Amino acid sequence: MAEVEIGLGKSGRRAYGLDDVAIVPSRRTRDPSDVDLSWEIDAFRFEVPVMASAMDGVVSPATAVAFGRLGGVAALNLEGIWTRYEDPEQLLAEIAELAADGGDKASLRLQEIYREPVRPDLVTERVREIRSAGVVSCGAVTPHRVEELTEAIVAAELDLLVIQGTVVSAEHVTSAADQPLNLKTFVRRLDLPVIVGGCSSYQAALHLMRTGAAGVLVGVGAGRSSSTRRVLGAGVDQATAIADARAARMRHLDETGVYVHIVADGGMATGGDIAKAVVCGADAVMLGAPLAAATEAPGRGYHWGLAAAHPTLPRGGVMAVGTRGSLEQILSGPAPDDRGDMNLMGALRRSMALCGHATLKELQKAELVVTG
C-alpha cells in the first residue's frame, strides 16, 4: 500500500475506520431466512458471531448465562468486580449513581473498588455458576495475572479463555527480575482454546497466531469507552487493523495449515458495522457498549473499560450508554427506530442477504469501497 508523506522525514500508511468503507452488493440477493449467522471456534458452535466484552458493566454471571442462551458467548472479567466481592451489586449501583452526578468521582471510586484483591476461589465459583447453566463458559484475564489464576481456571473447567490487554504481544522485553509470560509456552500447555489480544498490525497478529492461539482479538483503542489513543497515542483504525490481521491469518494458514479466528474488538455500534468488520476479515465481533445498554447489563446504563480503573494511568472513564432494551431486543429485535443499535443480528442477516451471501465465510469475500 502506498505511503503518505507526513513530512520530509516521515511517511505513513493511510488507515480506514469502519465508517470509511461500505459493502458492494453482488449480482444476486437472498432471502434473509436462508442466511446462516453461526460461528465455530475449536469445538464450540455459536448461533451468532458475537462475544460480549469482558467488562463489568456488560457481563455478570447472570448475563453470561442469558447471552449464552441467546446464541452468543460472554466473557466474564476474571479480574473484575465479580471475582473480588461476594456480592458487588451495591458497588455497581454506587458507580452508576456517582456517574450520574458527573465529575471524576465515579472514576476515582472505580480505582478504590478495584484495589480489592482478586480471590481465586471466587474465580472458580463464578465460572462454575456459568457452566452449571449449560452454556459455554468464557473468562478473560490480563497477561500479568494469568499464571496466578491458572489453577483456579483449570479447577473450574473453563471452556474458553481470553487473554486480553490494551496491547498483547508474543514477545515482551523487560529488565525486571521476574520473567514475563511466555504466551507460546502457556497457550500450548493449556487444554482449552485461548483467544489472545488486542493487536492492530500484521506483524503483531502473526506473532500472536504463532503462539497456538485459537483466535486473536483485533482492536487497540477502538471502543467507545477507551481513551487509549488520546492518552497513549497508540491505535489503528479498525477496518485497516482487521484487514492487516486477515493477511496475517492467510500467511499463517499457508505456513501451518491452521486457521486462526479473528475477533474484531471495539468500534462497532450497529449491524452494519458488524457486517463491514466481517467483510474486512473478522470471523466474529466482541461488543461492549451496545450490550451495556441492555436492561440485564450489570452497569445500569453505564459502561467502563478494562483500563478505566488503572491505579496510575486510567484509559477511559465511566460512560453513560443509557438503557435501550433487553439483550434479546438488542441482538434480535424488534428495533423501535432507525438508530441501528437494536436488532443487530437482524441487520447483519439482511446485509448478507442484500449482498447475496449465505454464510459469514462467504461474506468475507465481498467487495468493499472506500467512502470516507
Secondary structure, DSSP 8 states (H G I E B T S, - for coil): --EEEEETTEEEE----GGGEEEE--S----GGG----EEETTEEESSSEEE-S-TTT--HHHHHHHHHTT-EEEEETTSGGGT-S--HHHHHHHHHHHHH-SSHHHHHHHHHTTS---HHHHHHHHHHHHTTTS--EEEE-TTTHHHHHHHHHHHT-SEEEEE-SS--S-----SSS----HHHHHHHSSS-EEEEEE-SHHHHHHHHTTT-SEEEE-SS-STT--HHHHH-----HHHHHHHHHHHHHHHHHHHS---EEEEESS--SHHHHHHHHHHT-SEEEESHHHHTBTT-TTTTEE--TTTT-SS------EE----B-HHHHHH---SSSSS-SSHHHHHHHHHHHTT-SSHHHHTT-EEEE--
